[in-house]
Amino acid sequence: MRAWCLLAAYAVALVVACASAGQAQIMRWTVPHWWLPGALCVHRHESYDWHLVDWPYFGGMQFEIKTWWSVGGRGSIYQARWSSPAEQLYRAYRVWRRDGGSWREWPTTSRICGLQ
């Protein structure tokens, strides 16, 4: 429950530090209030750990590296797996938006969570 409270705080405004050409860049973003619980449900069914590698997937949202890169993630699968939960949620949100509000990248778990 403590982890849920911590991550729920990200729903209001997330700050993610990303490396960009050798400089830190701060991105601020918000998500619809209903999106984060769905993402956290997907996480609970995808992975027990935000830093898990279950080849060819990694992290708390079990990204494929090509998906991670397609939404601006950097590094190899072993480097990217150490990204913070906030960074992973940000990339998941970008995937969701890129796919037109679809959870198609997480087909099984999105059905378990009742997401479209």
Phi and psi restraints in degrees (range 20) as a CNS / XPLOR table:
assign (resid 1 and name C) (resid 2 and name N)
       (resid 2 and name CA) (resid 2 and name C) 1.0 -60.4 20.0 2
assign (resid 2 and name N) (resid 2 and name CA)
       (resid 2 and name C) (resid 3 and name N) 1.0 -43.1 20.0 2
assign (resid 2 and name C) (resid 3 and name N)
       (resid 3 and name CA) (resid 3 and name C) 1.0 -61.7 20.0 2
assign (resid 3 and name N) (resid 3 and name CA)
       (resid 3 and name C) (resid 4 and name N) 1.0 -39.4 20.0 2
assign (resid 3 and name C) (resid 4 and name N)
       (resid 4 and name CA) (resid 4 and name C) 1.0 -60.3 20.0 2
assign (resid 4 and name N) (resid 4 and name CA)
       (resid 4 and name C) (resid 5 and name N) 1.0 -45.5 20.0 2
assign (resid 4 and name C) (resid 5 and name N)
       (resid 5 and name CA) (resid 5 and name C) 1.0 -62.4 20.0 2
assign (resid 5 and name N) (resid 5 and name CA)
       (resid 5 and name C) (resid 6 and name N) 1.0 -42.0 20.0 2
assign (resid 5 and name C) (resid 6 and name N)
       (resid 6 and name CA) (resid 6 and name C) 1.0 -62.9 20.0 2
assign (resid 6 and name N) (resid 6 and name CA)
       (resid 6 and name C) (resid 7 and name N) 1.0 -47.0 20.0 2
assign (resid 6 and name C) (resid 7 and name N)
       (resid 7 and name CA) (resid 7 and name C) 1.0 -72.3 20.0 2
assign (resid 7 and name N) (resid 7 and name CA)
       (resid 7 and name C) (resid 8 and name N) 1.0 -30.6 20.0 2
assign (resid 7 and name C) (resid 8 and name N)
       (resid 8 and name CA) (resid 8 and name C) 1.0 -63.1 20.0 2
assign (resid 8 and name N) (resid 8 and name CA)
       (resid 8 and name C) (resid 9 and name N) 1.0 -30.3 20.0 2
assign (resid 8 and name C) (resid 9 and name N)
       (resid 9 and name CA) (resid 9 and name C) 1.0 -61.3 20.0 2
assign (resid 9 and name N) (resid 9 and name CA)
       (resid 9 and name C) (resid 10 and name N) 1.0 -27.1 20.0 2
assign (resid 9 and name C) (resid 10 and name N)
       (resid 10 and name CA) (resid 10 and name C) 1.0 -68.3 20.0 2
assign (resid 10 and name N) (resid 10 and name CA)
       (resid 10 and name C) (resid 11 and name N) 1.0 -20.8 20.0 2
assign (resid 10 and name C) (resid 11 and name N)
       (resid 11 and name CA) (resid 11 and name C) 1.0 -63.7 20.0 2
assign (resid 11 and name N) (resid 11 and name CA)
       (resid 11 and name C) (resid 12 and name N) 1.0 -31.6 20.0 2
assign (resid 11 and name C) (resid 12 and name N)
       (resid 12 and name CA) (resid 12 and name C) 1.0 -71.2 20.0 2
assign (resid 12 and name N) (resid 12 and name CA)
       (resid 12 and name C) (resid 13 and name N) 1.0 -53.8 20.0 2
assign (resid 12 and name C) (resid 13 and name N)
       (resid 13 and name CA) (resid 13 and name C) 1.0 -160.8 20.0 2
assign (resid 13 and name N) (resid 13 and name CA)
       (resid 13 and name C) (resid 14 and name N) 1.0 121.4 20.0 2
assign (resid 13 and name C) (resid 14 and name N)
       (resid 14 and name CA) (resid 14 and name C) 1.0 -101.8 20.0 2
assign (resid 14 and name N) (resid 14 and name CA)
       (resid 14 and name C) (resid 15 and name N) 1.0 140.5 20.0 2
assign (resid 14 and name C) (resid 15 and name N)
       (resid 15 and name CA) (resid 15 and name C) 1.0 -118.7 20.0 2
assign (resid 15 and name N) (resid 15 and name CA)
       (resid 15 and name C) (resid 16 and name N) 1.0 121.4 20.0 2
assign (resid 15 and name C) (resid 16 and name N)
       (resid 16 and name CA) (resid 16 and name C) 1.0 -122.0 20.0 2
assign (resid 16 and name N) (resid 16 and name CA)
       (resid 16 and name C) (resid 17 and name N) 1.0 128.1 20.0 2
assign (resid 16 and name C) (resid 17 and name N)
       (resid 17 and name CA) (resid 17 and name C) 1.0 -93.8 20.0 2
assign (resid 17 and name N) (resid 17 and name CA)
       (resid 17 and name C) (resid 18 and name N) 1.0 129.7 20.0 2
assign (resid 17 and name C) (resid 18 and name N)
       (resid 18 and name CA) (resid 18 and name C) 1.0 -129.7 20.0 2
assign (resid 18 and name N) (resid 18 and name CA)
       (resid 18 and name C) (resid 19 and name N) 1.0 148.5 20.0 2
assign (resid 18 and name C) (resid 19 and name N)
       (resid 19 and name CA) (resid 19 and name C) 1.0 -83.6 20.0 2
assign (resid 19 and name N) (resid 19 and name CA)
       (resid 19 and name C) (resid 20 and name N) 1.0 132.3 20.0 2
assign (resid 19 and name C) (resid 20 and name N)
       (resid 20 and name CA) (resid 20 and name C) 1.0 -139.1 20.0 2
assign (resid 20 and name N) (resid 20 and name CA)
       (resid 20 and name C) (resid 21 and name N) 1.0 107.5 20.0 2
assign (resid 20 and name C) (resid 21 and name N)
       (resid 21 and name CA) (resid 21 and name C) 1.0 51.4 20.0 2
assign (resid 21 and name N) (resid 21 and name CA)
       (resid 21 and name C) (resid 22 and name N) 1.0 43.6 20.0 2
assign (resid 21 and name C) (resid 22 and name N)
       (resid 22 and name CA) (resid 22 and name C) 1.0 83.3 20.0 2
assign (resid 22 and name N) (resid 22 and name CA)
       (resid 22 and name C) (resid 23 and name N) 1.0 -4.8 20.0 2
assign (resid 22 and name C) (resid 23 and name N)
       (resid 23 and name CA) (resid 23 and name C) 1.0 -116.0 20.0 2
assign (resid 23 and name N) (resid 23 and name CA)
       (resid 23 and name C) (resid 24 and name N) 1.0 145.4 20.0 2
assign (resid 23 and name C) (resid 24 and name N)
       (resid 24 and name CA) (resid 24 and name C) 1.0 -75.4 20.0 2
assign (resid 24 and name N) (resid 24 and name CA)
       (resid 24 and name C) (resid 25 and name N) 1.0 136.6 20.0 2
assign (resid 24 and name C) (resid 25 and name N)
       (resid 25 and name CA) (resid 25 and name C) 1.0 -125.1 20.0 2
assign (resid 25 and name N) (resid 25 and name CA)
       (resid 25 and name C) (resid 26 and name N) 1.0 130.1 20.0 2
assign (resid 25 and name C) (resid 26 and name N)
       (resid 26 and name CA) (resid 26 and name C) 1.0 -99.2 20.0 2
assign (resid 26 and name N) (resid 26 and name CA)
       (resid 26 and name C) (resid 27 and name N) 1.0 128.9 20.0 2
assign (resid 26 and name C) (resid 27 and name N)
       (resid 27 and name CA) (resid 27 and name C) 1.0 -116.9 20.0 2
assign (resid 27 and name N) (resid 27 and name CA)
       (resid 27 and name C) (resid 28 and name N) 1.0 132.3 20.0 2
assign (resid 27 and name C) (resid 28 and name N)
       (resid 28 and name CA) (resid 28 and name C) 1.0 -110.2 20.0 2
assign (resid 28 and name N) (resid 28 and name CA)
       (resid 28 and name C) (resid 29 and name N) 1.0 137.2 20.0 2
assign (resid 28 and name C) (resid 29 and name N)
       (resid 29 and name CA) (resid 29 and name C) 1.0 -152.5 20.0 2
assign (resid 29 and name N) (resid 29 and name CA)
       (resid 29 and name C) (resid 30 and name N) 1.0 156.2 20.0 2
assign (resid 29 and name C) (resid 30 and name N)
       (resid 30 and name CA) (resid 30 and name C) 1.0 -127.5 20.0 2
assign (resid 30 and name N) (resid 30 and name CA)
       (resid 30 and name C) (resid 31 and name N) 1.0 157.6 20.0 2
assign (resid 30 and name C) (resid 31 and name N)
       (resid 31 and name CA) (resid 31 and name C) 1.0 -122.8 20.0 2
assign (resid 31 and name N) (resid 31 and name CA)
       (resid 31 and name C) (resid 32 and name N) 1.0 155.6 20.0 2
assign (resid 31 and name C) (resid 32 and name N)
       (resid 32 and name CA) (resid 32 and name C) 1.0 -58.0 20.0 2
assign (resid 32 and name N) (resid 32 and name CA)
       (resid 32 and name C) (resid 33 and name N) 1.0 144.1 20.0 2
assign (resid 32 and name C) (resid 33 and name N)
       (resid 33 and name CA) (resid 33 and name C) 1.0 -58.0 20.0 2
assign (resid 33 and name N) (resid 33 and name CA)
       (resid 33 and name C) (resid 34 and name N) 1.0 -25.5 20.0 2
assign (resid 33 and name C) (resid 34 and name N)
       (resid 34 and name CA) (resid 34 and name C) 1.0 -89.2 20.0 2
assign (resid 34 and name N) (resid 34 and name CA)
       (resid 34 and name C) (resid 35 and name N) 1.0 -12.2 20.0 2
assign (resid 34 and name C) (resid 35 and name N)
       (resid 35 and name CA) (resid 35 and name C) 1.0 -74.2 20.0 2
assign (resid 35 and name N) (resid 35 and name CA)
       (resid 35 and name C) (resid 36 and name N) 1.0 -44.9 20.0 2
assign (resid 35 and name C) (resid 36 and name N)
       (resid 36 and name CA) (resid 36 and name C) 1.0 -60.3 20.0 2
assign (resid 36 and name N) (resid 36 and name CA)
       (resid 36 and name C) (resid 37 and name N) 1.0 -45.0 20.0 2
assign (resid 36 and name C) (resid 37 and name N)
       (resid 37 and name CA) (resid 37 and name C) 1.0 -58.3 20.0 2
assign (resid 37 and name N) (resid 37 and name CA)
       (resid 37 and name C) (resid 38 and name N) 1.0 -36.1 20.0 2
assign (resid 37 and name C) (resid 38 and name N)
       (resid 38 and name CA) (resid 38 and name C) 1.0 -64.9 20.0 2
assign (resid 38 and name N) (resid 38 and name CA)
       (resid 38 and name C) (resid 39 and name N) 1.0 -43.7 20.0 2
assign (resid 38 and name C) (resid 39 and name N)
       (resid 39 and name CA) (resid 39 and name C) 1.0 -63.7 20.0 2
assign (resid 39 and name N) (resid 39 and name CA)
       (resid 39 and name C) (resid 40 and name N) 1.0 -40.1 20.0 2
assign (resid 39 and name C) (resid 40 and name N)
       (resid 40 and name CA) (resid 40 and name C) 1.0 -69.4 20.0 2
assign (resid 40 and name N) (resid 40 and name CA)
       (resid 40 and name C) (resid 41 and name N) 1.0 -31.9 20.0 2
assign (resid 40 and name C) (resid 41 and name N)
       (resid 41 and name CA) (resid 41 and name C) 1.0 -65.2 20.0 2
assign (resid 41 and name N) (resid 41 and name CA)
       (resid 41 and name C) (resid 42 and name N) 1.0 -44.5 20.0 2
assign (resid 41 and name C) (resid 42 and name N)
       (resid 42 and name CA) (resid 42 and name C) 1.0 -58.8 20.0 2
assign (resid 42 and name N) (resid 42 and name CA)
       (resid 42 and name C) (resid 43 and name N) 1.0 -46.2 20.0 2
assign (resid 42 and name C) (resid 43 and name N)
       (resid 43 and name CA) (resid 43 and name C) 1.0 -57.0 20.0 2
assign (resid 43 and name N) (resid 43 and name CA)
       (resid 43 and name C) (resid 44 and name N) 1.0 -47.0 20.0 2
assign (resid 43 and name C) (resid 44 and name N)
       (resid 44 and name CA) (resid 44 and name C) 1.0 -59.7 20.0 2
assign (resid 44 and name N) (resid 44 and name CA)
       (resid 44 and name C) (resid 45 and name N) 1.0 -32.4 20.0 2
assign (resid 44 and name C) (resid 45 and name N)
       (resid 45 and name CA) (resid 45 and name C) 1.0 -92.2 20.0 2
assign (resid 45 and name N) (resid 45 and name CA)
       (resid 45 and name C) (resid 46 and name N) 1.0 -16.5 20.0 2
assign (resid 45 and name C) (resid 46 and name N)
       (resid 46 and name CA) (resid 46 and name C) 1.0 -88.7 20.0 2
assign (resid 46 and name N) (resid 46 and name CA)
       (resid 46 and name C) (resid 47 and name N) 1.0 -38.1 20.0 2
assign (resid 46 and name C) (resid 47 and name N)
       (resid 47 and name CA) (resid 47 and name C) 1.0 -157.9 20.0 2
assign (resid 47 and name N) (resid 47 and name CA)
       (resid 47 and name C) (resid 48 and name N) 1.0 145.8 20.0 2
assign (resid 47 and name C) (resid 48 and name N)
       (resid 48 and name CA) (resid 48 and name C) 1.0 -91.6 20.0 2
assign (resid 48 and name N) (resid 48 and name CA)
       (resid 48 and name C) (resid 49 and name N) 1.0 -5.1 20.0 2
assign (resid 48 and name C) (resid 49 and name N)
       (resid 49 and name CA) (resid 49 and name C) 1.0 -142.2 20.0 2
assign (resid 49 and name N) (resid 49 and name CA)
       (resid 49 and name C) (resid 50 and name N) 1.0 140.6 20.0 2
assign (resid 49 and name C) (resid 50 and name N)
       (resid 50 and name CA) (resid 50 and name C) 1.0 -72.8 20.0 2
assign (resid 50 and name N) (resid 50 and name CA)
       (resid 50 and name C) (resid 51 and name N) 1.0 -11.2 20.0 2
assign (resid 50 and name C) (resid 51 and name N)
       (resid 51 and name CA) (resid 51 and name C) 1.0 -119.7 20.0 2
assign (resid 51 and name N) (resid 51 and name CA)
       (resid 51 and name C) (resid 52 and name N) 1.0 20.7 20.0 2
assign (resid 51 and name C) (resid 52 and name N)
       (resid 52 and name CA) (resid 52 and name C) 1.0 -73.8 20.0 2
assign (resid 52 and name N) (resid 52 and name CA)
       (resid 52 and name C) (resid 53 and name N) 1.0 141.7 20.0 2
assign (resid 52 and name C) (resid 53 and name N)
       (resid 53 and name CA) (resid 53 and name C) 1.0 -118.2 20.0 2
assign (resid 53 and name N) (resid 53 and name CA)
       (resid 53 and name C) (resid 54 and name N) 1.0 121.3 20.0 2
assign (resid 53 and name C) (resid 54 and name N)
       (resid 54 and name CA) (resid 54 and name C) 1.0 -129.0 20.0 2
assign (resid 54 and name N) (resid 54 and name CA)
       (resid 54 and name C) (resid 55 and name N) 1.0 79.7 20.0 2
assign (resid 54 and name C) (resid 55 and name N)
       (resid 55 and name CA) (resid 55 and name C) 1.0 -40.5 20.0 2
assign (resid 55 and name N) (resid 55 and name CA)
       (resid 55 and name C) (resid 56 and name N) 1.0 130.3 20.0 2
assign (resid 55 and name C) (resid 56 and name N)
       (resid 56 and name CA) (resid 56 and name C) 1.0 -95.7 20.0 2
assign (resid 56 and name N) (resid 56 and name CA)
       (resid 56 and name C) (resid 57 and name N) 1.0 21.3 20.0 2
assign (resid 56 and name C) (resid 57 and name N)
       (resid 57 and name CA) (resid 57 and name C) 1.0 -107.2 20.0 2
assign (resid 57 and name N) (resid 57 and name CA)
       (resid 57 and name C) (resid 58 and name N) 1.0 156.6 20.0 2
assign (resid 57 and name C) (resid 58 and name N)
       (resid 58 and name CA) (resid 58 and name C) 1.0 -148.5 20.0 2
assign (resid 58 and name N) (resid 58 and name CA)
       (resid 58 and name C) (resid 59 and name N) 1.0 159.4 20.0 2
assign (resid 58 and name C) (resid 59 and name N)
       (resid 59 and name CA) (resid 59 and name C) 1.0 79.6 20.0 2
assign (resid 59 and name N) (resid 59 and name CA)
       (resid 59 and name C) (resid 60 and name N) 1.0 -178.7 20.0 2
assign (resid 59 and name C) (resid 60 and name N)
       (resid 60 and name CA) (resid 60 and name C) 1.0 -70.4 20.0 2
assign (resid 60 and name N) (resid 60 and name CA)
       (resid 60 and name C) (resid 61 and name N) 1.0 -18.9 20.0 2
assign (resid 60 and name C) (resid 61 and name N)
       (resid 61 and name CA) (resid 61 and name C) 1.0 -108.9 20.0 2
assign (resid 61 and name N) (resid 61 and name CA)
       (resid 61 and name C) (resid 62 and name N) 1.0 4.5 20.0 2
assign (resid 61 and name C) (resid 62 and name N)
       (resid 62 and name CA) (resid 62 and name C) 1.0 50.4 20.0 2
assign (resid 62 and name N) (resid 62 and name CA)
       (resid 62 and name C) (resid 63 and name N) 1.0 59.2 20.0 2
assign (resid 62 and name C) (resid 63 and name N)
       (resid 63 and name CA) (resid 63 and name C) 1.0 -71.7 20.0 2
assign (resid 63 and name N) (resid 63 and name CA)
       (resid 63 and name C) (resid 64 and name N) 1.0 147.0 20.0 2
assign (resid 63 and name C) (resid 64 and name N)
       (resid 64 and name CA) (resid 64 and name C) 1.0 -83.4 20.0 2
assign (resid 64 and name N) (resid 64 and name CA)
       (resid 64 and name C) (resid 65 and name N) 1.0 147.0 20.0 2
assign (resid 64 and name C) (resid 65 and name N)
       (resid 65 and name CA) (resid 65 and name C) 1.0 -60.2 20.0 2
assign (resid 65 and name N) (resid 65 and name CA)
       (resid 65 and name C) (resid 66 and name N) 1.0 -36.9 20.0 2
assign (resid 65 and name C) (resid 66 and name N)
       (resid 66 and name CA) (resid 66 and name C) 1.0 -65.7 20.0 2
assign (resid 66 and name N) (resid 66 and name CA)
       (resid 66 and name C) (resid 67 and name N) 1.0 -33.4 20.0 2
assign (resid 66 and name C) (resid 67 and name N)
       (resid 67 and name CA) (resid 67 and name C) 1.0 -68.8 20.0 2
assign (resid 67 and name N) (resid 67 and name CA)
       (resid 67 and name C) (resid 68 and name N) 1.0 -44.1 20.0 2
assign (resid 67 and name C) (resid 68 and name N)
       (resid 68 and name CA) (resid 68 and name C) 1.0 -55.8 20.0 2
assign (resid 68 and name N) (resid 68 and name CA)
       (resid 68 and name C) (resid 69 and name N) 1.0 -48.4 20.0 2
assign (resid 68 and name C) (resid 69 and name N)
       (resid 69 and name CA) (resid 69 and name C) 1.0 -65.3 20.0 2
assign (resid 69 and name N) (resid 69 and name CA)
       (resid 69 and name C) (resid 70 and name N) 1.0 -35.2 20.0 2
assign (resid 69 and name C) (resid 70 and name N)
       (resid 70 and name CA) (resid 70 and name C) 1.0 -65.2 20.0 2
assign (resid 70 and name N) (resid 70 and name CA)
       (resid 70 and name C) (resid 71 and name N) 1.0 -18.4 20.0 2
assign (resid 70 and name C) (resid 71 and name N)
       (resid 71 and name CA) (resid 71 and name C) 1.0 -115.9 20.0 2
assign (resid 71 and name N) (resid 71 and name CA)
       (resid 71 and name C) (resid 72 and name N) 1.0 25.0 20.0 2
assign (resid 71 and name C) (resid 72 and name N)
       (resid 72 and name CA) (resid 72 and name C) 1.0 92.6 20.0 2
assign (resid 72 and name N) (resid 72 and name CA)
       (resid 72 and name C) (resid 73 and name N) 1.0 2.2 20.0 2
assign (resid 72 and name C) (resid 73 and name N)
       (resid 73 and name CA) (resid 73 and name C) 1.0 -67.2 20.0 2
assign (resid 73 and name N) (resid 73 and name CA)
       (resid 73 and name C) (resid 74 and name N) 1.0 152.9 20.0 2
assign (resid 73 and name C) (resid 74 and name N)
       (resid 74 and name CA) (resid 74 and name C) 1.0 -124.9 20.0 2
assign (resid 74 and name N) (resid 74 and name CA)
       (resid 74 and name C) (resid 75 and name N) 1.0 158.6 20.0 2
assign (resid 74 and name C) (resid 75 and name N)
       (resid 75 and name CA) (resid 75 and name C) 1.0 94.3 20.0 2
assign (resid 75 and name N) (resid 75 and name CA)
       (resid 75 and name C) (resid 76 and name N) 1.0 170.3 20.0 2
assign (resid 75 and name C) (resid 76 and name N)
       (resid 76 and name CA) (resid 76 and name C) 1.0 -76.0 20.0 2
assign (resid 76 and name N) (resid 76 and name CA)
       (resid 76 and name C) (resid 77 and name N) 1.0 172.8 20.0 2
assign (resid 76 and name C) (resid 77 and name N)
       (resid 77 and name CA) (resid 77 and name C) 1.0 -60.2 20.0 2
assign (resid 77 and name N) (resid 77 and name CA)
       (resid 77 and name C) (resid 78 and name N) 1.0 -33.2 20.0 2
assign (resid 77 and name C) (resid 78 and name N)
       (resid 78 and name CA) (resid 78 and name C) 1.0 -76.7 20.0 2
assign (resid 78 and name N) (resid 78 and name CA)
       (resid 78 and name C) (resid 79 and name N) 1.0 -31.1 20.0 2
assign (resid 78 and name C) (resid 79 and name N)
       (resid 79 and name CA) (resid 79 and name C) 1.0 -77.2 20.0 2
assign (resid 79 and name N) (resid 79 and name CA)
       (resid 79 and name C) (resid 80 and name N) 1.0 -43.8 20.0 2
assign (resid 79 and name C) (resid 80 and name N)
       (resid 80 and name CA) (resid 80 and name C) 1.0 -65.6 20.0 2
assign (resid 80 and name N) (resid 80 and name CA)
       (resid 80 and name C) (resid 81 and name N) 1.0 -28.8 20.0 2
assign (resid 80 and name C) (resid 81 and name N)
       (resid 81 and name CA) (resid 81 and name C) 1.0 -63.6 20.0 2
assign (resid 81 and name N) (resid 81 and name CA)
       (resid 81 and name C) (resid 82 and name N) 1.0 -19.1 20.0 2
assign (resid 81 and name C) (resid 82 and name N)
       (resid 82 and name CA) (resid 82 and name C) 1.0 -88.6 20.0 2
assign (resid 82 and name N) (resid 82 and name CA)
       (resid 82 and name C) (resid 83 and name N) 1.0 5.8 20.0 2
assign (resid 82 and name C) (resid 83 and name N)
       (resid 83 and name CA) (resid 83 and name C) 1.0 -62.5 20.0 2
assign (resid 83 and name N) (resid 83 and name CA)
       (resid 83 and name C) (resid 84 and name N) 1.0 148.2 20.0 2
assign (resid 83 and name C) (resid 84 and name N)
       (resid 84 and name CA) (resid 84 and name C) 1.0 -65.8 20.0 2
assign (resid 84 and name N) (resid 84 and name CA)
       (resid 84 and name C) (resid 85 and name N) 1.0 159.2 20.0 2
assign (resid 84 and name C) (resid 85 and name N)
       (resid 85 and name CA) (resid 85 and name C) 1.0 -55.6 20.0 2
assign (resid 85 and name N) (resid 85 and name CA)
       (resid 85 and name C) (resid 86 and name N) 1.0 -38.5 20.0 2
assign (resid 85 and name C) (resid 86 and name N)
       (resid 86 and name CA) (resid 86 and name C) 1.0 -61.8 20.0 2
assign (resid 86 and name N) (resid 86 and name CA)
       (resid 86 and name C) (resid 87 and name N) 1.0 -43.7 20.0 2
assign (resid 86 and name C) (resid 87 and name N)
       (resid 87 and name CA) (resid 87 and name C) 1.0 -62.3 20.0 2
assign (resid 87 and name N) (resid 87 and name CA)
       (resid 87 and name C) (resid 88 and name N) 1.0 -43.4 20.0 2
assign (resid 87 and name C) (resid 88 and name N)
       (resid 88 and name CA) (resid 88 and name C) 1.0 -65.3 20.0 2
assign (resid 88 and name N) (resid 88 and name CA)
       (resid 88 and name C) (resid 89 and name N) 1.0 -40.6 20.0 2
assign (resid 88 and name C) (resid 89 and name N)
       (resid 89 and name CA) (resid 89 and name C) 1.0 -65.6 20.0 2
assign (resid 89 and name N) (resid 89 and name CA)
       (resid 89 and name C) (resid 90 and name N) 1.0 -39.1 20.0 2
assign (resid 89 and name C) (resid 90 and name N)
       (resid 90 and name CA) (resid 90 and name C) 1.0 -60.2 20.0 2
assign (resid 90 and name N) (resid 90 and name CA)
       (resid 90 and name C) (resid 91 and name N) 1.0 -46.4 20.0 2
assign (resid 90 and name C) (resid 91 and name N)
       (resid 91 and name CA) (resid 91 and name C) 1.0 -66.2 20.0 2
assign (resid 91 and name N) (resid 91 and name CA)
       (resid 91 and name C) (resid 92 and name N) 1.0 -38.1 20.0 2
assign (resid 91 and name C) (resid 92 and name N)
       (resid 92 and name CA) (resid 92 and name C) 1.0 -62.8 20.0 2
assign (resid 92 and name N) (resid 92 and name CA)
       (resid 92 and name C) (resid 93 and name N) 1.0 -40.3 20.0 2
assign (resid 92 and name C) (resid 93 and name N)
       (resid 93 and name CA) (resid 93 and name C) 1.0 -63.7 20.0 2
assign (resid 93 and name N) (resid 93 and name CA)
       (resid 93 and name C) (resid 94 and name N) 1.0 -40.6 20.0 2
assign (resid 93 and name C) (resid 94 and name N)
       (resid 94 and name CA) (resid 94 and name C) 1.0 -64.4 20.0 2
assign (resid 94 and name N) (resid 94 and name CA)
       (resid 94 and name C) (resid 95 and name N) 1.0 -38.0 20.0 2
assign (resid 94 and name C) (resid 95 and name N)
       (resid 95 and name CA) (resid 95 and name C) 1.0 -62.9 20.0 2
assign (resid 95 and name N) (resid 95 and name CA)
       (resid 95 and name C) (resid 96 and name N) 1.0 -48.4 20.0 2
assign (resid 95 and name C) (resid 96 and name N)
       (resid 96 and name CA) (resid 96 and name C) 1.0 -57.3 20.0 2
assign (resid 96 and name N) (resid 96 and name CA)
       (resid 96 and name C) (resid 97 and name N) 1.0 -46.2 20.0 2
assign (resid 96 and name C) (resid 97 and name N)
       (resid 97 and name CA) (resid 97 and name C) 1.0 -67.2 20.0 2
assign (resid 97 and name N) (resid 97 and name CA)
       (resid 97 and name C) (resid 98 and name N) 1.0 -42.7 20.0 2
assign (resid 97 and name C) (resid 98 and name N)
       (resid 98 and name CA) (resid 98 and name C) 1.0 -57.5 20.0 2
assign (resid 98 and name N) (resid 98 and name CA)
       (resid 98 and name C) (resid 99 and name N) 1.0 -37.2 20.0 2
assign (resid 98 and name C) (resid 99 and name N)
       (resid 99 and name CA) (resid 99 and name C) 1.0 -86.0 20.0 2
assign (resid 99 and name N) (resid 99 and name CA)
       (resid 99 and name C) (resid 100 and name N) 1.0 17.1 20.0 2
assign (resid 99 and name C) (resid 100 and name N)
       (resid 100 and name CA) (resid 100 and name C) 1.0 71.8 20.0 2
assign (resid 100 and name N) (resid 100 and name CA)
       (resid 100 and name C) (resid 101 and name N) 1.0 34.3 20.0 2
assign (resid 100 and name C) (resid 101 and name N)
       (resid 101 and name CA) (resid 101 and name C) 1.0 78.7 20.0 2
assign (resid 101 and name N) (resid 101 and name CA)
       (resid 101 and name C) (resid 102 and name N) 1.0 28.3 20.0 2
assign (resid 101 and name C) (resid 102 and name N)
       (resid 102 and name CA) (resid 102 and name C) 1.0 -110.5 20.0 2
assign (resid 102 and name N) (resid 102 and name CA)
       (resid 102 and name C) (resid 103 and name N) 1.0 145.7 20.0 2
assign (resid 102 and name C) (resid 103 and name N)
       (resid 103 and name CA) (resid 103 and name C) 1.0 -97.9 20.0 2
assign (resid 103 and name N) (resid 103 and name CA)
       (resid 103 and name C) (resid 104 and name N) 1.0 24.9 20.0 2
assign (resid 103 and name C) (resid 104 and name N)
       (resid 104 and name CA) (resid 104 and name C) 1.0 -61.4 20.0 2
assign (resid 104 and name N) (resid 104 and name CA)
       (resid 104 and name C) (resid 105 and name N) 1.0 -21.4 20.0 2
assign (resid 104 and name C) (resid 105 and name N)
       (resid 105 and name CA) (resid 105 and name C) 1.0 -70.9 20.0 2
assign (resid 105 and name N) (resid 105 and name CA)
       (resid 105 and name C) (resid 106 and name N) 1.0 -16.0 20.0 2
assign (resid 105 and name C) (resid 106 and name N)
       (resid 106 and name CA) (resid 106 and name C) 1.0 -127.6 20.0 2
assign (resid 106 and name N) (resid 106 and name CA)
       (resid 106 and name C) (resid 107 and name N) 1.0 64.3 20.0 2
assign (resid 106 and name C) (resid 107 and name N)
       (resid 107 and name CA) (resid 107 and name C) 1.0 -62.7 20.0 2
assign (resid 107 and name N) (resid 107 and name CA)
       (resid 107 and name C) (resid 108 and name N) 1.0 -46.9 20.0 2
assign (resid 107 and name C) (resid 108 and name N)
       (resid 108 and name CA) (resid 108 and name C) 1.0 -70.0 20.0 2
assign (resid 108 and name N) (resid 108 and name CA)
       (resid 108 and name C) (resid 109 and name N) 1.0 -51.2 20.0 2
assign (resid 108 and name C) (resid 109 and name N)
       (resid 109 and name CA) (resid 109 and name C) 1.0 -69.3 20.0 2
assign (resid 109 and name N) (resid 109 and name CA)
       (resid 109 and name C) (resid 110 and name N) 1.0 -31.2 20.0 2
assign (resid 109 and name C) (resid 110 and name N)
       (resid 110 and name CA) (resid 110 and name C) 1.0 -66.0 20.0 2
assign (resid 110 and name N) (resid 110 and name CA)
       (resid 110 and name C) (resid 111 and name N) 1.0 -35.1 20.0 2
assign (resid 110 and name C) (resid 111 and name N)
       (resid 111 and name CA) (resid 111 and name C) 1.0 -67.3 20.0 2
assign (resid 111 and name N) (resid 111 and name CA)
       (resid 111 and name C) (resid 112 and name N) 1.0 -41.7 20.0 2
assign (resid 111 and name C) (resid 112 and name N)
       (resid 112 and name CA) (resid 112 and name C) 1.0 -59.4 20.0 2
assign (resid 112 and name N) (resid 112 and name CA)
       (resid 112 and name C) (resid 113 and name N) 1.0 -38.2 20.0 2
assign (resid 112 and name C) (resid 113 and name N)
       (resid 113 and name CA) (resid 113 and name C) 1.0 -84.6 20.0 2
assign (resid 113 and name N) (resid 113 and name CA)
       (resid 113 and name C) (resid 114 and name N) 1.0 -2.4 20.0 2
assign (resid 113 and name C) (resid 114 and name N)
       (resid 114 and name CA) (resid 114 and name C) 1.0 75.4 20.0 2
assign (resid 114 and name N) (resid 114 and name CA)
       (resid 114 and name C) (resid 115 and name N) 1.0 28.6 20.0 2
assign (resid 114 and name C) (resid 115 and name N)
       (resid 115 and name CA) (resid 115 and name C) 1.0 -101.3 20.0 2
assign (resid 115 and name N) (resid 115 and name CA)
       (resid 115 and name C) (resid 116 and name N) 1.0 154.1 20.0 2
